Each structure stands twice: as C-alpha cells, then as structure tokens.
Amino acid sequence: MSVAVQLGIIVGYLLLALAVGLVAYRLTDRTAEDFYLASRTLGTVVLLFTTFATLLSAFTFFAGPNIAYAQGPEWILVMGLMDGIIFAVLWYVIGYKQWLLGRQYGYVTLGEMLGDRFGSKRLRGLIAGVSLLYLFPYVMLQQVGAGTALEALTEGAVPYAAGSGLITAFMILYVVVAGMRGIAWTDTLQGAFMLVTTWVATIWVLAAVGGPGAATEAIASSEATSGFLSLGSAYYTPQWMLSTAITIGFGVAMFPQVNQRFFAAGSKTVLKRSFALWPILCVLLFVPSFMLGAWAAGLELTVPEGGNVLPIVLAEYTPVWFAALVIAGAMAAMMSSSDSMLLSGSSYFTRDLCRPILAFFGRALSERGEDLIARIGVVVFASAAFLASLWNPATLFELGDAAFSGFAQLALPVLVALYWRRTTRAGITVGILASQTFYLLCLFLSVVPSSYAGWTAGIVGMGVGLLVTVAVSLVTTPAAAERRAIYFERLGAD
C-alpha cells in the first residue's frame, strides 16, 4: 500500500505541473519569441523562480547532500554561498548586457547574439554544438537522479529504469505542449514548493532526532565524521573549493536554459531585483538540504554505494506520504531543469544549426517547419539521454561537474566579447576552441591532467580560453562582416 501511496503522490504532482503547462499553452502565441522567451515579459517573481527552479536539479537535491554526507557540510560554502554570489554578479555583468542587446536586436539564443556581432555562422554553430554537447549529460543527470530516488524511496519496488523513464516521458510531453510561459509558471510553483518542503523536512528530521544540537553532537561523537565540524580537509582544499565555485558559477551563466532567461526579463528593474535576491534564495534552499546530508552521516544510516542519502533520511524519519511528497517535488524540479534544457536546446538546434545549414543550400526554414523540427528534436534528444542513463556511467556529481565545467569554458570569451571592442572573430573562435579542446582532452582521454597544484582542469581551461581569446584578437584584424559597434552603441534601458 505504501508504494501505491508514494507513486500516487508523485504522479499526481507531475500531472498537476502538466495541467499548469496546458493552461499556459492556451495562452501562448504561435511565435518563436513567445515559445522560447514568453515574449520577453517575465516579472521579478516569475523570472527569479523560473531561473531558480531551472537549476534545482538532481545535482542540487541528491549530489549536494551526497557530498555533504561523505565529506562534510563545507559544500554549503561552495554551492550555497560562493556560487550564489558569483552567479548573481554574472547575472548583472553578462545578463544585463544580453537583455539590452536582445531587446534591441531580437536575439533568442547566445549563438544569434555572437554570430550577428562577429558576422559568423560558423561561430554560431560552434556555440550551439558546444552547448548541446554539455546539455546531454545534464539531462542525463535528471534521469539518473529520478531513477535512483524512486528506487530508494520504494525500496526497489519501482526499478531504476522505470523511475528514469517516468520523468523522461513527462519532460517530453511537457516541452512539446508548454513552451517558456508554461515552464516559467510551473517553475514558480515548484521553486516555492521545494523551499517550503525542504525546510519542513529539515525541521521534521531534527525533531525526530532531538534537535540540531543532538544531530550535530552525533557528527562530533562519531569517529568517521568528527572532522566534519572543522574547516579544511583533504577533499575541501581552498584550491578545489574556489575552482569548483567559480566553474559552477560561470557555467550556470552559460547554461542555455539560464542564459536565455537573461533575454526574457520584462524590464531593467526586474533584472536588478532578481539578481539581488538570488544569493538569498540559494542560501535558503541549500543550507537545509546539504545539512540534512551532513547530519545523516552521524545518524548511522546505511546508504548503498551509488545511492542517494536524502530519500533514505526522509524514509527513516518522516511519514511515507511526506517523503513521497518531497521526492515528488524534487522530481518535478528535475523535470523543470530538463524541460527548460530541452526547450533551449531545441532553439539552439533549430535556429543556430538548422537555419544556417538550410540557408547554405538556398532553403529557408518556415515557422511551422522550425516548430516541427524543434519538437522532433526534443523527443530524439530526451530519448537518447534516457538510453544513456540506463547505462548509468558516472555519479551524479561527475555528470554535473562535467556539464558545469564544460559550459564555464564559454564564459570568459563571451565576457571579453561583450566588453572589449578589440575582440575579433578569430580571437573568440580560437579562444573557445582552445579551452574546449583542453577540457575535453581532460574529460574523455585523460591526455590533460585533471588537477594543477589542487586547481581543477575546468578553471585552468577557462584561463586558457581567456588568454587565447585576447592574444589572437591582438594579432588579428577584424573580419569584414564583423559589426564591432553594436555591443557598444547606446542601448535604451527603460
């Protein structure tokens, strides 16, 4: 009976989210700008929570508590504090400039914005190709997270493949019908829901074990976890913590589903309020969820290898219905991440790859044709990620870290292009290729070392991209098709 209750709550919550999307679909204009950006009309609450929920992935709900369980609560400093501040700064430095340019020139994707400035369809395709490459493991991350969460919550009654397949089916259905407006509405619902349920879960667990003092004392008294309460360890070195926080913060700014939200704000005031509130929102969610993982390490709970600690804590200390409700919300948040990624990925695929390729052969892509290709692409991409998730080749942290660090390689060349007039087409193109090649050699072939005196290959690759972009720009001349002035013209900000 408990399994039936758990599944009923989870499926019911997912259906509720789908219903909201269907309502939004009825209000969506049949235009690319409305489908991908909600006609650039998002207000402060919706923009803040849709960005927030888009990032509430399996990396947040499962990988984060798992790290705190295994290594201690300092992960809060990395993801909850440093990363929250870094991304808030980038939201203004990169996001505000993008919003101005998007409103002025109608850009929908990062590739369009850069391709127009540098007069290069190849650069546009490169941005799209890199983005789709790293979206794949991050979509996989949600499917792996959902599969392992349901399997743990139901004690194996729902197998891993069924949980992964469930969220895949919902994400495909949702993206096909909802568009950005529906995603933004449900993101707001899910972001607020997860804030509330995470705090209620934390209070419930602490009440069951005797309060935060008792939970912390259990950590201190255990020989295996006594070091958790002191700063610094072989794992949490300053170099690793800074490297990870920086690559995650800069990587988030380049995630297609996040980056496109820079274009979707309704006004300058909306942007300012949103990035100012961002660090507060991060702390409010990450502190309780990561501390649950750390406290669990002192409560002598058994977490199987490759399993997730959060569902086990909830199953042990909260009622069946509440644990299912939290996991339902977490799965819905994973779906929010996945549907946003699939929506953005489809825009990159159709607008930055298909359009230029067809134009090369003298063909134009109609609005209806673009819509059809986008929807087919969503099905194919999500299905391929699902099949790959069945293989389950890496941990949630490894999948997430690969995506964050890969996207971070784009950030500094883009930042230089936005604010340095001297940047050339050759400079930004070679800079992106150099940093991506460096990181991919580390990630897949181990030709490049993964650590440099404690600094990760991800942050070293970012430095390579910056140096190459600047150096090549200094020794090359602008291409004839470049529009060097458009990023520096006076852009209205009302």
Backbone torsions as a table, in degrees:
resi	resn	phi	psi	omega
1	MET	NA	-39.0	-178.0
2	SER	-62.0	-37.5	178.9
3	VAL	-64.9	-40.8	178.6
4	ALA	-62.5	-41.4	177.9
5	VAL	-63.6	-46.0	-179.5
6	GLN	-58.9	-49.6	-179.1
7	LEU	-65.5	-37.8	178.7
8	GLY	-61.6	-43.2	179.1
9	ILE	-65.3	-45.1	-177.0
10	ILE	-65.1	-50.0	-179.3
11	VAL	-65.8	-38.7	178.0
12	GLY	-60.2	-42.3	179.1
13	TYR	-65.6	-41.7	179.0
14	LEU	-64.2	-37.1	177.8
15	LEU	-67.3	-35.8	176.3
16	LEU	-62.2	-44.3	177.7
17	ALA	-61.9	-39.9	179.0
18	LEU	-65.3	-36.9	179.0
19	ALA	-63.1	-40.7	176.8
20	VAL	-61.2	-41.9	178.5
21	GLY	-62.5	-37.6	179.4
22	LEU	-67.2	-37.7	175.4
23	VAL	-62.5	-44.1	179.4
24	ALA	-63.7	-34.8	-179.8
25	TYR	-60.0	-37.0	180.0
26	ARG	-67.0	-22.3	-178.5
27	LEU	-101.0	2.7	-176.0
28	THR	-88.2	129.6	173.1
29	ASP	-70.4	149.4	-179.5
30	ARG	-86.8	57.6	176.5
31	THR	-127.0	154.3	-179.2
32	ALA	-62.6	-40.6	-177.0
33	GLU	-63.8	-38.1	179.0
34	ASP	-75.5	-39.3	-178.5
35	PHE	-64.9	-41.4	-175.9
36	TYR	-92.7	-28.8	-172.3
37	LEU	-130.1	9.8	-178.6
38	ALA	53.0	38.4	179.0
39	SER	56.8	26.2	176.8
40	ARG	56.5	46.1	-175.1
41	THR	-123.8	11.9	-174.7
42	LEU	-68.0	135.9	176.5
43	GLY	-88.1	-178.8	-173.0
44	THR	-60.1	-52.4	-176.2
45	VAL	-62.4	-46.6	-177.5
46	VAL	-68.1	-43.4	179.5
47	LEU	-63.0	-44.2	-179.4
48	LEU	-62.4	-47.3	-175.3
49	PHE	-78.0	-28.9	177.3
50	THR	-71.1	-35.2	174.6
51	THR	-67.7	-41.6	-179.7
52	PHE	-62.5	-51.7	-177.1
53	ALA	-68.3	-31.3	176.7
54	THR	-60.5	-30.8	180.0
55	LEU	-94.8	-5.5	178.2
56	LEU	-80.0	80.8	-172.9
57	SER	-108.3	-174.6	174.3
58	ALA	-61.3	-26.1	176.7
59	PHE	-62.6	-39.5	-179.7
60	THR	-73.8	-51.1	-169.4
61	PHE	-81.4	-25.4	-176.0
62	PHE	-120.3	-49.5	-179.5
63	ALA	-63.7	-42.9	-178.9
64	GLY	-61.0	-54.8	175.4
65	PRO	-59.6	-33.5	177.5
66	ASN	-62.3	-42.1	178.9
67	ILE	-65.6	-44.2	178.6
68	ALA	-62.7	-36.4	177.8
69	TYR	-65.4	-40.5	-175.2
70	ALA	-86.5	-32.4	-170.5
71	GLN	-122.0	-13.5	-179.1
72	GLY	114.3	166.6	-170.5
73	PRO	-78.6	2.9	-179.8
74	GLU	-64.1	-12.9	174.5
75	TRP	-56.7	-26.7	176.2
76	ILE	-58.7	-39.4	-179.9
77	LEU	-65.6	-36.4	-177.6
78	VAL	-72.9	-58.4	-172.1
79	MET	-88.1	-35.8	-174.0
80	GLY	-83.6	-37.5	-173.7
81	LEU	-105.8	-63.9	-175.7
82	MET	-62.1	-47.0	-178.9
83	ASP	-64.6	-39.2	178.5
84	GLY	-61.0	-41.4	-179.9
85	ILE	-71.6	-43.1	-179.1
86	ILE	-60.3	-46.8	-178.7
87	PHE	-67.9	-35.5	177.6
88	ALA	-60.5	-41.2	177.7
89	VAL	-64.6	-43.9	-179.8
90	LEU	-67.4	-31.7	177.5
91	TRP	-57.6	-38.0	178.2
92	TYR	-81.2	-48.7	-173.7
93	VAL	-64.8	-45.9	179.7
94	ILE	-93.0	-46.7	-172.8
95	GLY	-63.8	-40.9	-178.6
96	TYR	-66.1	-42.8	178.3
97	LYS	-63.3	-41.6	177.7
98	GLN	-62.6	-40.7	-179.5
99	TRP	-61.9	-43.9	178.1
100	LEU	-60.3	-45.6	-178.3
101	LEU	-68.9	-39.0	179.5
102	GLY	-64.4	-40.2	179.0
103	ARG	-68.4	-35.4	-177.8
104	GLN	-73.9	-40.5	-170.8
105	TYR	-117.1	-0.2	175.2
106	GLY	76.1	25.4	179.9
107	TYR	-68.5	142.7	177.6
108	VAL	-111.7	-31.2	-178.5
109	THR	-125.1	161.1	175.5
110	LEU	-62.2	-37.7	178.5
111	GLY	-61.8	-40.5	176.6
112	GLU	-61.3	-44.7	-177.6
113	MET	-62.4	-45.8	-179.4
114	LEU	-75.7	-39.2	179.6
115	GLY	-62.0	-37.2	178.7
116	ASP	-69.3	-43.0	-180.0
117	ARG	-63.3	-42.2	-175.2
118	PHE	-100.9	5.1	176.6
119	GLY	56.7	44.5	-172.7
120	SER	-138.8	114.7	173.1
121	LYS	-73.6	-28.0	178.1
122	ARG	-67.5	-41.2	177.0
123	LEU	-63.5	-41.0	178.2
124	ARG	-59.8	-44.9	178.3
125	GLY	-66.9	-35.4	178.5
126	LEU	-62.8	-45.5	178.5
127	ILE	-59.9	-44.5	-179.2
128	ALA	-65.8	-43.2	-178.7
129	GLY	-62.7	-45.5	178.1
130	VAL	-62.5	-43.4	-177.9
131	SER	-63.6	-43.8	179.8
132	LEU	-67.5	-33.9	178.4
133	LEU	-59.9	-44.4	-177.2
134	TYR	-87.2	-17.0	173.2
135	LEU	-66.5	-32.8	-175.4
136	PHE	-57.9	-53.8	179.2
137	PRO	-65.8	-26.6	-179.0
138	TYR	-77.2	-31.9	171.1
139	VAL	-66.8	-42.0	175.1
140	MET	-55.6	-40.0	-178.9
141	LEU	-55.9	-40.7	179.9
142	GLN	-68.3	-39.7	-178.5
143	GLN	-69.4	-40.6	176.1
144	VAL	-63.5	-43.6	179.8
145	GLY	-61.4	-43.7	180.0
146	ALA	-65.8	-42.4	-179.6
147	GLY	-63.2	-46.3	-178.9
148	THR	-70.0	-35.0	-179.6
149	ALA	-65.7	-46.8	-179.6
150	LEU	-67.0	-38.1	178.6
151	GLU	-62.8	-42.6	-179.9
152	ALA	-70.4	-42.5	-177.1
153	LEU	-63.3	-39.2	-177.1
154	THR	-96.2	9.4	179.2
155	GLU	54.2	42.4	174.4
156	GLY	89.3	-6.1	-180.0
157	ALA	-64.5	-36.0	172.8
158	VAL	-104.1	110.1	-176.7
159	PRO	-67.7	161.5	-178.0
160	TYR	-52.1	-47.5	-176.4
161	ALA	-62.3	-36.1	-179.4
162	ALA	-68.0	-42.3	178.3
163	GLY	-64.4	-43.1	178.5
164	SER	-64.8	-40.4	179.5
165	GLY	-67.9	-34.4	179.9
166	LEU	-61.5	-49.7	-177.9
167	ILE	-69.7	-30.0	177.3
168	THR	-64.8	-44.5	179.9
169	ALA	-62.8	-42.4	-179.3
170	PHE	-67.8	-40.2	-177.6
171	MET	-67.1	-38.6	178.1
172	ILE	-63.2	-49.2	-178.8
173	LEU	-59.9	-41.5	-175.2
174	TYR	-67.7	-45.7	-178.4
175	VAL	-65.3	-39.5	-177.2
176	VAL	-62.0	-32.9	-174.9
177	VAL	-104.4	-23.7	-164.4
178	ALA	-93.9	-48.9	-173.0
179	GLY	74.3	-179.2	-175.0
180	MET	-61.0	-38.9	-176.7
181	ARG	-62.3	-46.5	178.5
182	GLY	-65.6	-40.7	178.7
183	ILE	-62.3	-43.8	-179.4
184	ALA	-63.3	-41.0	179.5
185	TRP	-64.1	-48.5	-179.0
186	THR	-69.9	-31.7	175.6
187	ASP	-59.4	-41.2	179.5
188	THR	-63.3	-45.4	176.8
189	LEU	-59.9	-47.0	-174.3
190	GLN	-73.4	-36.5	177.9
191	GLY	-62.6	-46.3	178.4
192	ALA	-65.8	-40.8	179.5
193	PHE	-61.1	-43.1	-177.7
194	MET	-70.5	-34.2	175.0
195	LEU	-59.6	-47.4	-177.2
196	VAL	-67.1	-49.9	-175.2
197	THR	-67.6	-33.1	178.2
198	THR	-64.8	-41.7	178.5
199	TRP	-69.9	-40.1	177.6
200	VAL	-62.9	-41.7	178.7
201	ALA	-62.1	-42.0	-179.7
202	THR	-63.7	-46.3	179.4
203	ILE	-63.1	-39.7	-178.7
204	TRP	-64.2	-47.3	-179.9
205	VAL	-63.4	-44.8	-179.6
206	LEU	-63.4	-38.4	177.7
207	ALA	-63.4	-35.4	-178.3
208	ALA	-72.2	-27.6	-176.4
209	VAL	-103.0	1.6	176.8
210	GLY	103.8	12.2	176.3
211	GLY	100.4	169.8	-177.5
212	PRO	-62.1	-33.3	178.9
213	GLY	-63.3	-45.2	179.0
214	ALA	-66.1	-39.9	179.7
215	ALA	-64.7	-41.1	179.3
216	THR	-70.2	-38.2	177.5
217	GLU	-62.6	-35.1	178.0
218	ALA	-63.2	-36.4	176.3
219	ILE	-65.7	-46.0	-176.9
220	ALA	-65.4	-34.3	-175.0
221	SER	-83.2	-13.0	179.5
222	SER	-87.3	131.2	-179.6
223	GLU	-63.1	-32.8	-177.4
224	ALA	-73.1	-24.7	-173.3
225	THR	-121.8	7.1	-176.0
226	SER	-60.4	-31.4	179.5
227	GLY	-73.2	-9.1	-179.1
228	PHE	-62.8	-26.0	-172.9
229	LEU	-91.5	4.3	176.8
230	SER	-117.5	146.1	-178.6
231	LEU	-73.0	143.1	174.7
232	GLY	86.7	138.3	176.7
233	SER	-164.7	177.6	177.4
234	ALA	-63.9	-25.4	178.8
235	TYR	-87.4	-51.4	-177.2
236	TYR	-87.5	66.8	174.7
237	THR	-81.0	154.8	178.2
238	PRO	-56.5	-40.2	-178.6
239	GLN	-64.8	-43.4	-178.4
240	TRP	-67.6	-42.0	-178.0
241	MET	-64.0	-44.4	179.0
242	LEU	-66.7	-44.5	179.1
243	SER	-57.4	-47.1	-176.7
244	THR	-67.3	-44.9	179.5
245	ALA	-61.7	-42.4	-177.9
246	ILE	-69.0	-45.7	-178.8
247	THR	-67.0	-36.0	177.0
248	ILE	-67.1	-47.2	-179.0
249	GLY	-60.2	-47.8	-180.0
250	PHE	-71.9	-34.1	178.1
251	GLY	-65.0	-40.9	178.0
252	VAL	-57.9	-40.9	-178.7
253	ALA	-63.9	-22.5	-179.3
254	MET	-101.6	-7.9	174.4
255	PHE	-55.7	129.1	-178.3
256	PRO	-54.1	-43.2	-176.4
257	GLN	-69.1	-25.8	175.9
258	VAL	-86.2	-46.2	-177.4
259	ASN	-59.1	-38.1	179.5
260	GLN	-66.8	-26.2	177.9
261	ARG	-68.7	-19.9	173.4
262	PHE	-62.8	-29.5	179.4
263	PHE	-81.5	-17.3	-166.1
264	ALA	-93.4	-5.9	-177.1
265	ALA	-65.2	145.4	-178.6
266	GLY	-77.7	-22.8	-177.9
267	SER	-163.2	169.6	175.8
268	LYS	-61.9	-39.4	-180.0
269	THR	-61.8	-40.1	177.4
270	VAL	-58.7	-46.3	179.5
271	LEU	-60.9	-47.5	-177.0
272	LYS	-61.9	-45.9	179.2
273	ARG	-63.8	-39.7	-175.4
274	SER	-65.8	-49.2	-177.2
275	PHE	-72.1	-24.6	176.5
276	ALA	-69.7	-34.7	-178.8
277	LEU	-84.0	-15.5	-173.4
278	TRP	-56.8	-52.3	-178.4
279	PRO	-59.0	-34.8	179.5
280	ILE	-64.3	-44.2	-179.5
281	LEU	-62.7	-40.4	179.2
282	CYS	-60.8	-47.2	-179.0
283	VAL	-63.2	-41.5	-178.2
284	LEU	-61.7	-31.3	-179.4
285	LEU	-93.3	-45.8	-170.6
286	PHE	-72.4	-34.7	-178.6
287	VAL	-59.7	-53.2	-179.2
288	PRO	-66.5	-40.4	-176.5
289	SER	-68.1	-40.9	-179.9
290	PHE	-74.1	-34.9	177.6
291	MET	-67.2	-32.6	174.5
292	LEU	-58.8	-41.1	177.4
293	GLY	-63.8	-44.1	-179.4
294	ALA	-66.4	-45.2	179.6
295	TRP	-62.4	-35.6	-179.1
296	ALA	-60.2	-28.7	-179.1
297	ALA	-65.3	-27.3	178.7
298	GLY	-92.8	-2.9	-176.9
299	LEU	-97.4	7.1	175.9
300	GLU	58.1	39.6	174.0
301	LEU	-84.6	146.3	179.2
302	THR	-96.5	117.4	177.7
303	VAL	-112.5	116.4	-178.5
304	PRO	-63.8	155.2	178.6
305	GLU	-59.8	129.7	-177.0
306	GLY	83.7	-2.7	-180.0
307	GLY	-88.4	175.3	-179.4
308	ASN	-113.7	136.1	-173.7
309	VAL	-75.3	-34.5	-173.0
310	LEU	-60.7	-49.0	178.2
311	PRO	-61.1	-32.1	-179.8
312	ILE	-69.6	-41.6	176.3
313	VAL	-61.1	-46.1	-178.6
314	LEU	-64.8	-42.0	179.8
315	ALA	-64.5	-30.9	-177.2
316	GLU	-79.3	-38.6	-168.2
317	TYR	-116.8	-3.5	179.1
318	THR	-127.3	160.3	178.3
319	PRO	-61.8	157.9	-178.4
320	VAL	-56.8	-43.5	-175.5
321	TRP	-67.0	-36.3	-178.8
322	PHE	-72.8	-42.7	177.0
323	ALA	-58.0	-41.8	178.3
324	ALA	-65.0	-37.3	-179.7
325	LEU	-65.0	-42.3	178.4
326	VAL	-65.1	-44.3	178.9
327	ILE	-65.7	-35.6	175.5
328	ALA	-60.8	-45.4	177.8
329	GLY	-63.2	-40.1	178.0
330	ALA	-64.0	-41.1	177.8
331	MET	-66.2	-38.4	177.1
332	ALA	-64.8	-38.0	176.4
333	ALA	-65.4	-39.0	175.1
334	MET	-62.4	-39.4	177.5
335	MET	-65.2	-35.9	176.6
336	SER	-61.0	-42.9	177.1
337	SER	-63.2	-47.2	-175.0
338	SER	-67.5	-44.1	-177.8
339	ASP	-67.1	-35.4	176.6
340	SER	-65.9	-40.4	178.3
341	MET	-64.7	-42.8	-179.7
342	LEU	-66.2	-38.5	178.1
343	LEU	-64.1	-47.7	179.7
344	SER	-66.4	-41.0	178.5
345	GLY	-60.6	-37.8	179.0
346	SER	-66.5	-34.7	178.1
347	SER	-69.1	-39.3	177.0
348	TYR	-64.7	-41.3	-177.5
349	PHE	-66.7	-47.7	-175.5
350	THR	-75.5	-43.0	-172.2
351	ARG	-85.9	-33.4	-174.5
352	ASP	-102.9	-15.6	177.2
353	LEU	-113.8	-56.5	-175.2
354	CYS	-65.9	-47.2	-178.3
355	ARG	-57.3	-52.6	-179.8
356	PRO	-63.4	-36.8	179.8
357	ILE	-64.9	-44.7	178.7
358	LEU	-65.6	-38.0	178.2
359	ALA	-62.9	-34.8	178.7
360	PHE	-61.4	-33.5	179.3
361	PHE	-94.9	12.4	176.2
362	GLY	78.0	20.6	-179.8
363	ARG	-113.3	148.3	177.8
364	ALA	-111.7	146.8	179.2
365	LEU	-99.6	116.7	-179.9
366	SER	-73.2	164.5	177.2
367	GLU	-58.7	-42.1	-179.5
368	ARG	-68.0	-39.6	178.3
369	GLY	-65.1	-40.9	177.9
370	GLU	-63.2	-41.6	179.8
371	ASP	-61.4	-43.3	-178.9
372	LEU	-65.8	-45.5	-179.8
373	ILE	-63.2	-39.8	-179.4
374	ALA	-61.9	-44.2	-177.8
375	ARG	-69.1	-40.2	176.8
376	ILE	-64.1	-41.2	179.3
377	GLY	-61.0	-38.1	178.0
378	VAL	-60.8	-46.1	-178.5
379	VAL	-63.4	-46.0	-177.5
380	VAL	-65.6	-45.9	-176.9
381	PHE	-64.2	-47.9	-179.1
382	ALA	-65.5	-38.3	-179.7
383	SER	-67.3	-40.6	178.4
384	ALA	-64.3	-40.6	178.1
385	ALA	-64.7	-37.8	178.1
386	PHE	-62.4	-45.5	178.9
387	LEU	-61.8	-39.7	178.1
388	ALA	-67.3	-34.4	-179.5
389	SER	-67.3	-25.0	177.8
390	LEU	-67.1	-28.6	176.2
391	TRP	-74.1	-31.1	176.3
392	ASN	49.5	64.3	-170.0
393	PRO	-80.6	-11.0	-173.9
394	ALA	-150.5	166.9	176.4
395	THR	-74.4	165.4	178.8
396	LEU	-60.6	-40.6	-179.4
397	PHE	-65.3	-41.8	-179.2
398	GLU	-63.6	-41.9	178.1
399	LEU	-63.9	-46.3	-179.0
400	GLY	-65.7	-42.9	-179.1
401	ASP	-63.6	-38.4	178.0
402	ALA	-60.6	-42.8	-179.4
403	ALA	-69.8	-46.9	-179.3
404	PHE	-59.2	-49.4	-177.3
405	SER	-66.9	-36.3	178.4
406	GLY	-64.4	-45.1	177.3
407	PHE	-66.8	-32.1	-179.5
408	ALA	-62.5	-24.7	179.5
409	GLN	-65.6	-21.3	178.4
410	LEU	-80.6	-24.3	-163.8
411	ALA	-64.4	-48.7	-174.4
412	LEU	-70.7	-41.9	172.4
413	PRO	-57.7	-38.6	177.6
414	VAL	-66.6	-43.3	179.5
415	LEU	-62.2	-42.2	177.7
416	VAL	-62.4	-43.9	-179.3
417	ALA	-62.5	-37.3	-178.0
418	LEU	-68.8	-30.1	-170.7
419	TYR	-122.4	-4.8	179.1
420	TRP	-119.0	109.4	-175.8
421	ARG	-60.9	-27.2	-174.4
422	ARG	-75.3	-8.6	-180.0
423	THR	-59.5	132.6	-180.0
424	THR	-110.1	166.0	177.7
425	ARG	-59.2	-45.1	179.5
426	ALA	-62.6	-39.9	-177.9
427	GLY	-62.2	-51.5	-177.2
428	ILE	-70.2	-35.9	-179.6
429	THR	-66.2	-48.8	-179.7
430	VAL	-67.7	-35.9	178.2
431	GLY	-61.9	-44.1	178.1
432	ILE	-65.5	-44.3	180.0
433	LEU	-62.8	-40.5	-178.0
434	ALA	-65.1	-47.6	-177.9
435	SER	-69.1	-38.3	178.8
436	GLN	-66.6	-41.8	178.0
437	THR	-61.8	-44.9	178.3
438	PHE	-57.4	-49.0	-175.8
439	TYR	-71.1	-39.7	-179.7
440	LEU	-66.4	-35.2	176.4
441	LEU	-63.6	-35.1	176.2
442	CYS	-71.9	-42.4	-171.8
443	LEU	-71.8	-43.6	-170.9
444	PHE	-106.2	-29.6	-173.9
445	LEU	-114.7	-11.8	-178.0
446	SER	58.7	22.7	175.0
447	VAL	-70.0	-35.5	178.6
448	VAL	-99.3	134.0	178.3
449	PRO	-59.0	149.9	-179.1
450	SER	-88.4	-10.4	-177.8
451	SER	-143.6	143.0	-179.6
452	TYR	-130.7	95.2	-176.7
453	ALA	53.6	37.3	179.5
454	GLY	95.5	-16.2	177.9
455	TRP	-84.9	139.1	-175.7
456	THR	-77.5	158.6	177.0
457	ALA	-62.8	-29.0	179.2
458	GLY	-60.7	-45.7	-178.1
459	ILE	-77.0	-31.2	175.2
460	VAL	-65.7	-39.6	177.0
461	GLY	-62.0	-37.6	175.7
462	MET	-59.8	-42.1	177.5
463	GLY	-63.1	-39.2	177.2
464	VAL	-61.1	-45.7	-179.9
465	GLY	-61.3	-41.9	179.3
466	LEU	-63.6	-49.5	-177.5
467	LEU	-63.3	-43.1	-178.8
468	VAL	-67.6	-42.0	179.2
469	THR	-58.5	-47.6	-178.8
470	VAL	-67.9	-46.3	-176.0
471	ALA	-63.9	-47.1	-178.5
472	VAL	-67.8	-36.1	177.4
473	SER	-63.4	-36.0	-178.9
474	LEU	-69.4	-27.9	-175.6
475	VAL	-106.0	4.8	177.9
476	THR	-121.2	159.0	178.6
477	THR	-101.3	150.6	179.5
478	PRO	-60.7	142.6	174.6
479	ALA	-70.2	155.1	-176.2
480	ALA	-61.2	-31.4	-176.4
481	ALA	-83.2	-5.0	-178.5
482	GLU	-67.4	145.6	176.4
483	ARG	-115.4	79.1	-169.2
484	ARG	-67.5	-22.8	-172.7
485	ALA	-86.7	-18.8	-167.1
486	ILE	-66.7	-26.9	178.8
487	TYR	-79.6	-9.2	-172.7
488	PHE	-121.9	1.1	173.6
489	GLU	-68.7	159.3	176.6
490	ARG	-68.5	119.9	-178.1
491	LEU	-111.9	130.4	179.9
492	GLY	-61.6	144.0	-177.1
493	ALA	-124.0	13.9	-178.8
494	ASP	-75.7	NA	NA
